[in-house]
Amino acid sequence: MASITIQVDEDIKTAFEGASSETQKKLSYIVQLFLRGNLQNKTLTEVMAEISGKAQARGLTPEILQDILAENDE
């Protein structure tokens, strides 16, 4: 797997670094889904809808997503 660097604010950096390795993997996967494909021909809304559809098809529910995001708050 390759790595890239993206610019984020300090709060996001701190939250990501403080997250569990499992949460970091999940977030990395979400970013991969977001960046996959030819994004130049899609709007952000189209990409987000596509990601949402794929996540729902794989069983992600709003409740599960909230649980994942809540891990960052702990």
mmCIF file of the N, C-alpha and C atoms, coordinates in Angstrom:
data_MODEL
# 
_entry.id   MODEL 
# 
loop_
_atom_site.group_PDB 
_atom_site.id 
_atom_site.type_symbol 
_atom_site.label_atom_id 
_atom_site.label_alt_id 
_atom_site.label_comp_id 
_atom_site.label_asym_id 
_atom_site.label_entity_id 
_atom_site.label_seq_id 
_atom_site.pdbx_PDB_ins_code 
_atom_site.Cartn_x 
_atom_site.Cartn_y 
_atom_site.Cartn_z 
_atom_site.occupancy 
_atom_site.B_iso_or_equiv 
_atom_site.pdbx_formal_charge 
_atom_site.auth_seq_id 
_atom_site.auth_comp_id 
_atom_site.auth_asym_id 
_atom_site.auth_atom_id 
_atom_site.pdbx_PDB_model_num 
ATOM 1   N N  . MET A 1 1  ? 0.851   -1.170 0.000   1.00 0.00 ? 1  MET A N  1 
ATOM 2   C CA . MET A 1 1  ? 0.000   0.000  0.000   1.00 0.00 ? 1  MET A CA 1 
ATOM 3   C C  . MET A 1 1  ? 0.900   1.236  0.000   1.00 0.00 ? 1  MET A C  1 
ATOM 4   N N  . ALA A 1 2  ? 0.501   2.257  -0.723  1.00 0.00 ? 2  ALA A N  1 
ATOM 5   C CA . ALA A 1 2  ? 1.251   3.506  -0.817  1.00 0.00 ? 2  ALA A CA 1 
ATOM 6   C C  . ALA A 1 2  ? 0.708   4.519  0.183   1.00 0.00 ? 2  ALA A C  1 
ATOM 7   N N  . SER A 1 3  ? 1.496   5.530  0.461   1.00 0.00 ? 3  SER A N  1 
ATOM 8   C CA . SER A 1 3  ? 1.092   6.603  1.378   1.00 0.00 ? 3  SER A CA 1 
ATOM 9   C C  . SER A 1 3  ? 1.063   7.929  0.640   1.00 0.00 ? 3  SER A C  1 
ATOM 10  N N  . ILE A 1 4  ? 0.177   8.820  1.089   1.00 0.00 ? 4  ILE A N  1 
ATOM 11  C CA . ILE A 1 4  ? 0.134   10.187 0.590   1.00 0.00 ? 4  ILE A CA 1 
ATOM 12  C C  . ILE A 1 4  ? 0.087   11.121 1.790   1.00 0.00 ? 4  ILE A C  1 
ATOM 13  N N  . THR A 1 5  ? 0.350   12.368 1.559   1.00 0.00 ? 5  THR A N  1 
ATOM 14  C CA . THR A 1 5  ? 0.266   13.374 2.616   1.00 0.00 ? 5  THR A CA 1 
ATOM 15  C C  . THR A 1 5  ? -0.815  14.374 2.235   1.00 0.00 ? 5  THR A C  1 
ATOM 16  N N  . ILE A 1 6  ? -1.703  14.673 3.178   1.00 0.00 ? 6  ILE A N  1 
ATOM 17  C CA . ILE A 1 6  ? -2.722  15.692 2.945   1.00 0.00 ? 6  ILE A CA 1 
ATOM 18  C C  . ILE A 1 6  ? -2.651  16.721 4.072   1.00 0.00 ? 6  ILE A C  1 
ATOM 19  N N  . GLN A 1 7  ? -3.052  17.932 3.777   1.00 0.00 ? 7  GLN A N  1 
ATOM 20  C CA . GLN A 1 7  ? -3.042  19.005 4.760   1.00 0.00 ? 7  GLN A CA 1 
ATOM 21  C C  . GLN A 1 7  ? -4.335  18.970 5.585   1.00 0.00 ? 7  GLN A C  1 
ATOM 22  N N  . VAL A 1 8  ? -4.207  18.971 6.901   1.00 0.00 ? 8  VAL A N  1 
ATOM 23  C CA . VAL A 1 8  ? -5.347  19.037 7.821   1.00 0.00 ? 8  VAL A CA 1 
ATOM 24  C C  . VAL A 1 8  ? -4.996  20.004 8.936   1.00 0.00 ? 8  VAL A C  1 
ATOM 25  N N  . ASP A 1 9  ? -6.015  20.456 9.665   1.00 0.00 ? 9  ASP A N  1 
ATOM 26  C CA . ASP A 1 9  ? -5.690  21.349 10.776  1.00 0.00 ? 9  ASP A CA 1 
ATOM 27  C C  . ASP A 1 9  ? -5.172  20.538 11.963  1.00 0.00 ? 9  ASP A C  1 
ATOM 28  N N  . GLU A 1 10 ? -4.615  21.212 12.919  1.00 0.00 ? 10 GLU A N  1 
ATOM 29  C CA . GLU A 1 10 ? -3.947  20.557 14.051  1.00 0.00 ? 10 GLU A CA 1 
ATOM 30  C C  . GLU A 1 10 ? -4.904  19.684 14.857  1.00 0.00 ? 10 GLU A C  1 
ATOM 31  N N  . ASP A 1 11 ? -6.170  20.098 15.001  1.00 0.00 ? 11 ASP A N  1 
ATOM 32  C CA . ASP A 1 11 ? -7.143  19.301 15.761  1.00 0.00 ? 11 ASP A CA 1 
ATOM 33  C C  . ASP A 1 11 ? -7.389  17.942 15.104  1.00 0.00 ? 11 ASP A C  1 
ATOM 34  N N  . ILE A 1 12 ? -7.480  17.934 13.777  1.00 0.00 ? 12 ILE A N  1 
ATOM 35  C CA . ILE A 1 12 ? -7.700  16.676 13.065  1.00 0.00 ? 12 ILE A CA 1 
ATOM 36  C C  . ILE A 1 12 ? -6.477  15.781 13.207  1.00 0.00 ? 12 ILE A C  1 
ATOM 37  N N  . LYS A 1 13 ? -5.305  16.352 13.067  1.00 0.00 ? 13 LYS A N  1 
ATOM 38  C CA . LYS A 1 13 ? -4.067  15.587 13.223  1.00 0.00 ? 13 LYS A CA 1 
ATOM 39  C C  . LYS A 1 13 ? -4.005  14.946 14.607  1.00 0.00 ? 13 LYS A C  1 
ATOM 40  N N  . THR A 1 14 ? -4.293  15.720 15.630  1.00 0.00 ? 14 THR A N  1 
ATOM 41  C CA . THR A 1 14 ? -4.249  15.229 17.004  1.00 0.00 ? 14 THR A CA 1 
ATOM 42  C C  . THR A 1 14 ? -5.279  14.127 17.224  1.00 0.00 ? 14 THR A C  1 
ATOM 43  N N  . ALA A 1 15 ? -6.501  14.328 16.707  1.00 0.00 ? 15 ALA A N  1 
ATOM 44  C CA . ALA A 1 15 ? -7.556  13.329 16.870  1.00 0.00 ? 15 ALA A CA 1 
ATOM 45  C C  . ALA A 1 15 ? -7.183  12.028 16.165  1.00 0.00 ? 15 ALA A C  1 
ATOM 46  N N  . PHE A 1 16 ? -6.646  12.126 14.960  1.00 0.00 ? 16 PHE A N  1 
ATOM 47  C CA . PHE A 1 16 ? -6.256  10.925 14.214  1.00 0.00 ? 16 PHE A CA 1 
ATOM 48  C C  . PHE A 1 16 ? -5.141  10.183 14.930  1.00 0.00 ? 16 PHE A C  1 
ATOM 49  N N  . GLU A 1 17 ? -4.132  10.908 15.371  1.00 0.00 ? 17 GLU A N  1 
ATOM 50  C CA . GLU A 1 17 ? -3.014  10.266 16.058  1.00 0.00 ? 17 GLU A CA 1 
ATOM 51  C C  . GLU A 1 17 ? -3.436  9.645  17.380  1.00 0.00 ? 17 GLU A C  1 
ATOM 52  N N  . GLY A 1 18 ? -4.458  10.210 18.017  1.00 0.00 ? 18 GLY A N  1 
ATOM 53  C CA . GLY A 1 18 ? -4.939  9.683  19.291  1.00 0.00 ? 18 GLY A CA 1 
ATOM 54  C C  . GLY A 1 18 ? -5.947  8.557  19.150  1.00 0.00 ? 18 GLY A C  1 
ATOM 55  N N  . ALA A 1 19 ? -6.415  8.317  17.922  1.00 0.00 ? 19 ALA A N  1 
ATOM 56  C CA . ALA A 1 19 ? -7.404  7.263  17.693  1.00 0.00 ? 19 ALA A CA 1 
ATOM 57  C C  . ALA A 1 19 ? -6.736  5.892  17.752  1.00 0.00 ? 19 ALA A C  1 
ATOM 58  N N  . SER A 1 20 ? -7.547  4.899  18.020  1.00 0.00 ? 20 SER A N  1 
ATOM 59  C CA . SER A 1 20 ? -7.025  3.526  18.036  1.00 0.00 ? 20 SER A CA 1 
ATOM 60  C C  . SER A 1 20 ? -6.562  3.146  16.630  1.00 0.00 ? 20 SER A C  1 
ATOM 61  N N  . SER A 1 21 ? -5.712  2.140  16.561  1.00 0.00 ? 21 SER A N  1 
ATOM 62  C CA . SER A 1 21 ? -5.228  1.703  15.246  1.00 0.00 ? 21 SER A CA 1 
ATOM 63  C C  . SER A 1 21 ? -6.386  1.206  14.383  1.00 0.00 ? 21 SER A C  1 
ATOM 64  N N  . GLU A 1 22 ? -7.387  0.600  15.000  1.00 0.00 ? 22 GLU A N  1 
ATOM 65  C CA . GLU A 1 22 ? -8.555  0.130  14.254  1.00 0.00 ? 22 GLU A CA 1 
ATOM 66  C C  . GLU A 1 22 ? -9.322  1.308  13.657  1.00 0.00 ? 22 GLU A C  1 
ATOM 67  N N  . THR A 1 23 ? -9.506  2.367  14.436  1.00 0.00 ? 23 THR A N  1 
ATOM 68  C CA . THR A 1 23 ? -10.195 3.552  13.931  1.00 0.00 ? 23 THR A CA 1 
ATOM 69  C C  . THR A 1 23 ? -9.373  4.208  12.825  1.00 0.00 ? 23 THR A C  1 
ATOM 70  N N  . GLN A 1 24 ? -8.061  4.262  12.987  1.00 0.00 ? 24 GLN A N  1 
ATOM 71  C CA . GLN A 1 24 ? -7.211  4.830  11.944  1.00 0.00 ? 24 GLN A CA 1 
ATOM 72  C C  . GLN A 1 24 ? -7.352  4.045  10.642  1.00 0.00 ? 24 GLN A C  1 
ATOM 73  N N  . LYS A 1 25 ? -7.422  2.720  10.737  1.00 0.00 ? 25 LYS A N  1 
ATOM 74  C CA . LYS A 1 25 ? -7.603  1.893  9.547   1.00 0.00 ? 25 LYS A CA 1 
ATOM 75  C C  . LYS A 1 25 ? -8.936  2.185  8.881   1.00 0.00 ? 25 LYS A C  1 
ATOM 76  N N  . LYS A 1 26 ? -9.987  2.315  9.689   1.00 0.00 ? 26 LYS A N  1 
ATOM 77  C CA . LYS A 1 26 ? -11.316 2.593  9.143   1.00 0.00 ? 26 LYS A CA 1 
ATOM 78  C C  . LYS A 1 26 ? -11.347 3.952  8.452   1.00 0.00 ? 26 LYS A C  1 
ATOM 79  N N  . LEU A 1 27 ? -10.738 4.941  9.066   1.00 0.00 ? 27 LEU A N  1 
ATOM 80  C CA . LEU A 1 27 ? -10.691 6.268  8.457   1.00 0.00 ? 27 LEU A CA 1 
ATOM 81  C C  . LEU A 1 27 ? -9.879  6.254  7.168   1.00 0.00 ? 27 LEU A C  1 
ATOM 82  N N  . SER A 1 28 ? -8.788  5.522  7.161   1.00 0.00 ? 28 SER A N  1 
ATOM 83  C CA . SER A 1 28 ? -7.978  5.394  5.947   1.00 0.00 ? 28 SER A CA 1 
ATOM 84  C C  . SER A 1 28 ? -8.791  4.756  4.828   1.00 0.00 ? 28 SER A C  1 
ATOM 85  N N  . TYR A 1 29 ? -9.591  3.769  5.179   1.00 0.00 ? 29 TYR A N  1 
ATOM 86  C CA . TYR A 1 29 ? -10.432 3.111  4.184   1.00 0.00 ? 29 TYR A CA 1 
ATOM 87  C C  . TYR A 1 29 ? -11.459 4.093  3.615   1.00 0.00 ? 29 TYR A C  1 
ATOM 88  N N  . ILE A 1 30 ? -12.053 4.913  4.482   1.00 0.00 ? 30 ILE A N  1 
ATOM 89  C CA . ILE A 1 30 ? -13.018 5.915  4.025   1.00 0.00 ? 30 ILE A CA 1 
ATOM 90  C C  . ILE A 1 30 ? -12.355 6.894  3.059   1.00 0.00 ? 30 ILE A C  1 
ATOM 91  N N  . VAL A 1 31 ? -11.145 7.321  3.379   1.00 0.00 ? 31 VAL A N  1 
ATOM 92  C CA . VAL A 1 31 ? -10.412 8.234  2.490   1.00 0.00 ? 31 VAL A CA 1 
ATOM 93  C C  . VAL A 1 31 ? -10.123 7.539  1.160   1.00 0.00 ? 31 VAL A C  1 
ATOM 94  N N  . GLN A 1 32 ? -9.742  6.269  1.200   1.00 0.00 ? 32 GLN A N  1 
ATOM 95  C CA . GLN A 1 32 ? -9.495  5.529  -0.032  1.00 0.00 ? 32 GLN A CA 1 
ATOM 96  C C  . GLN A 1 32 ? -10.740 5.480  -0.910  1.00 0.00 ? 32 GLN A C  1 
ATOM 97  N N  . LEU A 1 33 ? -11.891 5.210  -0.288  1.00 0.00 ? 33 LEU A N  1 
ATOM 98  C CA . LEU A 1 33 ? -13.135 5.186  -1.052  1.00 0.00 ? 33 LEU A CA 1 
ATOM 99  C C  . LEU A 1 33 ? -13.404 6.546  -1.680  1.00 0.00 ? 33 LEU A C  1 
ATOM 100 N N  . PHE A 1 34 ? -13.124 7.571  -0.925  1.00 0.00 ? 34 PHE A N  1 
ATOM 101 C CA . PHE A 1 34 ? -13.362 8.928  -1.409  1.00 0.00 ? 34 PHE A CA 1 
ATOM 102 C C  . PHE A 1 34 ? -12.489 9.253  -2.612  1.00 0.00 ? 34 PHE A C  1 
ATOM 103 N N  . LEU A 1 35 ? -11.245 8.834  -2.574  1.00 0.00 ? 35 LEU A N  1 
ATOM 104 C CA . LEU A 1 35 ? -10.291 9.193  -3.621  1.00 0.00 ? 35 LEU A CA 1 
ATOM 105 C C  . LEU A 1 35 ? -10.266 8.221  -4.800  1.00 0.00 ? 35 LEU A C  1 
ATOM 106 N N  . ARG A 1 36 ? -10.850 7.037  -4.624  1.00 0.00 ? 36 ARG A N  1 
ATOM 107 C CA . ARG A 1 36 ? -10.808 6.013  -5.668  1.00 0.00 ? 36 ARG A CA 1 
ATOM 108 C C  . ARG A 1 36 ? -11.555 6.483  -6.916  1.00 0.00 ? 36 ARG A C  1 
ATOM 109 N N  . GLY A 1 37 ? -11.071 6.083  -8.043  1.00 0.00 ? 37 GLY A N  1 
ATOM 110 C CA . GLY A 1 37 ? -11.748 6.401  -9.294  1.00 0.00 ? 37 GLY A CA 1 
ATOM 111 C C  . GLY A 1 37 ? -11.309 7.737  -9.864  1.00 0.00 ? 37 GLY A C  1 
ATOM 112 N N  . ASN A 1 38 ? -11.980 8.149  -10.874 1.00 0.00 ? 38 ASN A N  1 
ATOM 113 C CA . ASN A 1 38 ? -11.662 9.387  -11.571 1.00 0.00 ? 38 ASN A CA 1 
ATOM 114 C C  . ASN A 1 38 ? -12.491 10.520 -10.985 1.00 0.00 ? 38 ASN A C  1 
ATOM 115 N N  . LEU A 1 39 ? -11.971 11.186 -9.978  1.00 0.00 ? 39 LEU A N  1 
ATOM 116 C CA . LEU A 1 39 ? -12.729 12.227 -9.284  1.00 0.00 ? 39 LEU A CA 1 
ATOM 117 C C  . LEU A 1 39 ? -12.863 13.508 -10.089 1.00 0.00 ? 39 LEU A C  1 
ATOM 118 N N  . GLN A 1 40 ? -12.031 13.701 -11.099 1.00 0.00 ? 40 GLN A N  1 
ATOM 119 C CA . GLN A 1 40 ? -12.113 14.936 -11.874 1.00 0.00 ? 40 GLN A CA 1 
ATOM 120 C C  . GLN A 1 40 ? -13.464 15.072 -12.565 1.00 0.00 ? 40 GLN A C  1 
ATOM 121 N N  . ASN A 1 41 ? -14.133 13.958 -12.840 1.00 0.00 ? 41 ASN A N  1 
ATOM 122 C CA . ASN A 1 41 ? -15.404 14.001 -13.554 1.00 0.00 ? 41 ASN A CA 1 
ATOM 123 C C  . ASN A 1 41 ? -16.610 13.903 -12.629 1.00 0.00 ? 41 ASN A C  1 
ATOM 124 N N  . LYS A 1 42 ? -16.378 13.956 -11.319 1.00 0.00 ? 42 LYS A N  1 
ATOM 125 C CA . LYS A 1 42 ? -17.468 13.832 -10.357 1.00 0.00 ? 42 LYS A CA 1 
ATOM 126 C C  . LYS A 1 42 ? -17.454 15.014 -9.403  1.00 0.00 ? 42 LYS A C  1 
ATOM 127 N N  . THR A 1 43 ? -18.637 15.397 -8.964  1.00 0.00 ? 43 THR A N  1 
ATOM 128 C CA . THR A 1 43 ? -18.723 16.433 -7.938  1.00 0.00 ? 43 THR A CA 1 
ATOM 129 C C  . THR A 1 43 ? -18.523 15.793 -6.574  1.00 0.00 ? 43 THR A C  1 
ATOM 130 N N  . LEU A 1 44 ? -18.230 16.605 -5.588  1.00 0.00 ? 44 LEU A N  1 
ATOM 131 C CA . LEU A 1 44 ? -18.079 16.091 -4.225  1.00 0.00 ? 44 LEU A CA 1 
ATOM 132 C C  . LEU A 1 44 ? -19.356 15.394 -3.783  1.00 0.00 ? 44 LEU A C  1 
ATOM 133 N N  . THR A 1 45 ? -20.499 15.952 -4.113  1.00 0.00 ? 45 THR A N  1 
ATOM 134 C CA . THR A 1 45 ? -21.779 15.352 -3.742  1.00 0.00 ? 45 THR A CA 1 
ATOM 135 C C  . THR A 1 45 ? -21.946 13.981 -4.378  1.00 0.00 ? 45 THR A C  1 
ATOM 136 N N  . GLU A 1 46 ? -21.550 13.834 -5.643  1.00 0.00 ? 46 GLU A N  1 
ATOM 137 C CA . GLU A 1 46 ? -21.635 12.537 -6.313  1.00 0.00 ? 46 GLU A CA 1 
ATOM 138 C C  . GLU A 1 46 ? -20.721 11.512 -5.654  1.00 0.00 ? 46 GLU A C  1 
ATOM 139 N N  . VAL A 1 47 ? -19.517 11.924 -5.322  1.00 0.00 ? 47 VAL A N  1 
ATOM 140 C CA . VAL A 1 47 ? -18.573 11.018 -4.669  1.00 0.00 ? 47 VAL A CA 1 
ATOM 141 C C  . VAL A 1 47 ? -19.100 10.600 -3.303  1.00 0.00 ? 47 VAL A C  1 
ATOM 142 N N  . MET A 1 48 ? -19.621 11.545 -2.540  1.00 0.00 ? 48 MET A N  1 
ATOM 143 C CA . MET A 1 48 ? -20.149 11.227 -1.212  1.00 0.00 ? 48 MET A CA 1 
ATOM 144 C C  . MET A 1 48 ? -21.344 10.285 -1.314  1.00 0.00 ? 48 MET A C  1 
ATOM 145 N N  . ALA A 1 49 ? -22.213 10.492 -2.298  1.00 0.00 ? 49 ALA A N  1 
ATOM 146 C CA . ALA A 1 49 ? -23.365 9.604  -2.487  1.00 0.00 ? 49 ALA A CA 1 
ATOM 147 C C  . ALA A 1 49 ? -22.906 8.200  -2.850  1.00 0.00 ? 49 ALA A C  1 
ATOM 148 N N  . GLU A 1 50 ? -21.878 8.102  -3.679  1.00 0.00 ? 50 GLU A N  1 
ATOM 149 C CA . GLU A 1 50 ? -21.334 6.806  -4.066  1.00 0.00 ? 50 GLU A CA 1 
ATOM 150 C C  . GLU A 1 50 ? -20.750 6.082  -2.858  1.00 0.00 ? 50 GLU A C  1 
ATOM 151 N N  . ILE A 1 51 ? -19.993 6.794  -2.050  1.00 0.00 ? 51 ILE A N  1 
ATOM 152 C CA . ILE A 1 51 ? -19.403 6.203  -0.844  1.00 0.00 ? 51 ILE A CA 1 
ATOM 153 C C  . ILE A 1 51 ? -20.504 5.739  0.100   1.00 0.00 ? 51 ILE A C  1 
ATOM 154 N N  . SER A 1 52 ? -21.521 6.571  0.267   1.00 0.00 ? 52 SER A N  1 
ATOM 155 C CA . SER A 1 52 ? -22.634 6.224  1.144   1.00 0.00 ? 52 SER A CA 1 
ATOM 156 C C  . SER A 1 52 ? -23.338 4.965  0.668   1.00 0.00 ? 52 SER A C  1 
ATOM 157 N N  . GLY A 1 53 ? -23.580 4.879  -0.618  1.00 0.00 ? 53 GLY A N  1 
ATOM 158 C CA . GLY A 1 53 ? -24.239 3.701  -1.176  1.00 0.00 ? 53 GLY A CA 1 
ATOM 159 C C  . GLY A 1 53 ? -23.431 2.437  -0.964  1.00 0.00 ? 53 GLY A C  1 
ATOM 160 N N  . LYS A 1 54 ? -22.124 2.530  -1.199  1.00 0.00 ? 54 LYS A N  1 
ATOM 161 C CA . LYS A 1 54 ? -21.255 1.363  -1.002  1.00 0.00 ? 54 LYS A CA 1 
ATOM 162 C C  . LYS A 1 54 ? -21.218 0.958  0.469   1.00 0.00 ? 54 LYS A C  1 
ATOM 163 N N  . ALA A 1 55 ? -21.141 1.940  1.355   1.00 0.00 ? 55 ALA A N  1 
ATOM 164 C CA . ALA A 1 55 ? -21.090 1.643  2.789   1.00 0.00 ? 55 ALA A CA 1 
ATOM 165 C C  . ALA A 1 55 ? -22.383 0.977  3.245   1.00 0.00 ? 55 ALA A C  1 
ATOM 166 N N  . GLN A 1 56 ? -23.512 1.483  2.782   1.00 0.00 ? 56 GLN A N  1 
ATOM 167 C CA . GLN A 1 56 ? -24.800 0.888  3.146   1.00 0.00 ? 56 GLN A CA 1 
ATOM 168 C C  . GLN A 1 56 ? -24.922 -0.526 2.601   1.00 0.00 ? 56 GLN A C  1 
ATOM 169 N N  . ALA A 1 57 ? -24.445 -0.749 1.381   1.00 0.00 ? 57 ALA A N  1 
ATOM 170 C CA . ALA A 1 57 ? -24.497 -2.086 0.783   1.00 0.00 ? 57 ALA A CA 1 
ATOM 171 C C  . ALA A 1 57 ? -23.647 -3.083 1.568   1.00 0.00 ? 57 ALA A C  1 
ATOM 172 N N  . ARG A 1 58 ? -22.622 -2.576 2.231   1.00 0.00 ? 58 ARG A N  1 
ATOM 173 C CA . ARG A 1 58 ? -21.738 -3.442 3.029   1.00 0.00 ? 58 ARG A CA 1 
ATOM 174 C C  . ARG A 1 58 ? -22.189 -3.528 4.482   1.00 0.00 ? 58 ARG A C  1 
ATOM 175 N N  . GLY A 1 59 ? -23.337 -2.929 4.798   1.00 0.00 ? 59 GLY A N  1 
ATOM 176 C CA . GLY A 1 59 ? -23.898 -3.081 6.128   1.00 0.00 ? 59 GLY A CA 1 
ATOM 177 C C  . GLY A 1 59 ? -23.652 -1.940 7.097   1.00 0.00 ? 59 GLY A C  1 
ATOM 178 N N  . LEU A 1 60 ? -23.048 -0.858 6.629   1.00 0.00 ? 60 LEU A N  1 
ATOM 179 C CA . LEU A 1 60 ? -22.829 0.273  7.534   1.00 0.00 ? 60 LEU A CA 1 
ATOM 180 C C  . LEU A 1 60 ? -24.142 0.999  7.766   1.00 0.00 ? 60 LEU A C  1 
ATOM 181 N N  . THR A 1 61 ? -24.508 1.134  9.012   1.00 0.00 ? 61 THR A N  1 
ATOM 182 C CA . THR A 1 61 ? -25.725 1.860  9.382   1.00 0.00 ? 61 THR A CA 1 
ATOM 183 C C  . THR A 1 61 ? -25.329 3.168  10.052  1.00 0.00 ? 61 THR A C  1 
ATOM 184 N N  . PRO A 1 62 ? -26.265 4.106  10.157  1.00 0.00 ? 62 PRO A N  1 
ATOM 185 C CA . PRO A 1 62 ? -25.941 5.347  10.879  1.00 0.00 ? 62 PRO A CA 1 
ATOM 186 C C  . PRO A 1 62 ? -25.473 5.080  12.314  1.00 0.00 ? 62 PRO A C  1 
ATOM 187 N N  . GLU A 1 63 ? -26.032 4.050  12.940  1.00 0.00 ? 63 GLU A N  1 
ATOM 188 C CA . GLU A 1 63 ? -25.643 3.731  14.310  1.00 0.00 ? 63 GLU A CA 1 
ATOM 189 C C  . GLU A 1 63 ? -24.195 3.242  14.380  1.00 0.00 ? 63 GLU A C  1 
ATOM 190 N N  . ILE A 1 64 ? -23.820 2.386  13.446  1.00 0.00 ? 64 ILE A N  1 
ATOM 191 C CA . ILE A 1 64 ? -22.445 1.888  13.421  1.00 0.00 ? 64 ILE A CA 1 
ATOM 192 C C  . ILE A 1 64 ? -21.485 3.034  13.154  1.00 0.00 ? 64 ILE A C  1 
ATOM 193 N N  . LEU A 1 65 ? -21.843 3.911  12.216  1.00 0.00 ? 65 LEU A N  1 
ATOM 194 C CA . LEU A 1 65 ? -21.003 5.069  11.921  1.00 0.00 ? 65 LEU A CA 1 
ATOM 195 C C  . LEU A 1 65 ? -20.837 5.945  13.158  1.00 0.00 ? 65 LEU A C  1 
ATOM 196 N N  . GLN A 1 66 ? -21.902 6.169  13.899  1.00 0.00 ? 66 GLN A N  1 
ATOM 197 C CA . GLN A 1 66 ? -21.820 6.968  15.125  1.00 0.00 ? 66 GLN A CA 1 
ATOM 198 C C  . GLN A 1 66 ? -20.888 6.310  16.131  1.00 0.00 ? 66 GLN A C  1 
ATOM 199 N N  . ASP A 1 67 ? -20.959 4.993  16.247  1.00 0.00 ? 67 ASP A N  1 
ATOM 200 C CA . ASP A 1 67 ? -20.064 4.269  17.157  1.00 0.00 ? 67 ASP A CA 1 
ATOM 201 C C  . ASP A 1 67 ? -18.609 4.458  16.752  1.00 0.00 ? 67 ASP A C  1 
ATOM 202 N N  . ILE A 1 68 ? -18.333 4.374  15.444  1.00 0.00 ? 68 ILE A N  1 
ATOM 203 C CA . ILE A 1 68 ? -16.974 4.563  14.952  1.00 0.00 ? 68 ILE A CA 1 
ATOM 204 C C  . ILE A 1 68 ? -16.491 5.963  15.268  1.00 0.00 ? 68 ILE A C  1 
ATOM 205 N N  . LEU A 1 69 ? -17.332 6.946  14.990  1.00 0.00 ? 69 LEU A N  1 
ATOM 206 C CA . LEU A 1 69 ? -16.948 8.331  15.236  1.00 0.00 ? 69 LEU A CA 1 
ATOM 207 C C  . LEU A 1 69 ? -16.813 8.632  16.722  1.00 0.00 ? 69 LEU A C  1 
ATOM 208 N N  . ALA A 1 70 ? -17.619 7.972  17.546  1.00 0.00 ? 70 ALA A N  1 
ATOM 209 C CA . ALA A 1 70 ? -17.563 8.186  18.992  1.00 0.00 ? 70 ALA A CA 1 
ATOM 210 C C  . ALA A 1 70 ? -16.242 7.697  19.571  1.00 0.00 ? 70 ALA A C  1 
ATOM 211 N N  . GLU A 1 71 ? -15.620 6.699  18.940  1.00 0.00 ? 71 GLU A N  1 
ATOM 212 C CA . GLU A 1 71 ? -14.327 6.212  19.411  1.00 0.00 ? 71 GLU A CA 1 
ATOM 213 C C  . GLU A 1 71 ? -13.307 7.333  19.434  1.00 0.00 ? 71 GLU A C  1 
ATOM 214 N N  . ASN A 1 72 ? -13.431 8.284  18.537  1.00 0.00 ? 72 ASN A N  1 
ATOM 215 C CA . ASN A 1 72 ? -12.505 9.406  18.481  1.00 0.00 ? 72 ASN A CA 1 
ATOM 216 C C  . ASN A 1 72 ? -12.692 10.370 19.649  1.00 0.00 ? 72 ASN A C  1 
ATOM 217 N N  . ASP A 1 73 ? -13.908 10.385 20.220  1.00 0.00 ? 73 ASP A N  1 
ATOM 218 C CA . ASP A 1 73 ? -14.202 11.284 21.324  1.00 0.00 ? 73 ASP A CA 1 
ATOM 219 C C  . ASP A 1 73 ? -13.673 10.771 22.656  1.00 0.00 ? 73 ASP A C  1 
ATOM 220 N N  . GLU A 1 74 ? -13.370 9.488  22.719  1.00 0.00 ? 74 GLU A N  1 
ATOM 221 C CA . GLU A 1 74 ? -12.930 8.879  23.983  1.00 0.00 ? 74 GLU A CA 1 
ATOM 222 C C  . GLU A 1 74 ? -11.479 9.120  24.243  1.00 0.00 ? 74 GLU A C  1 
# 
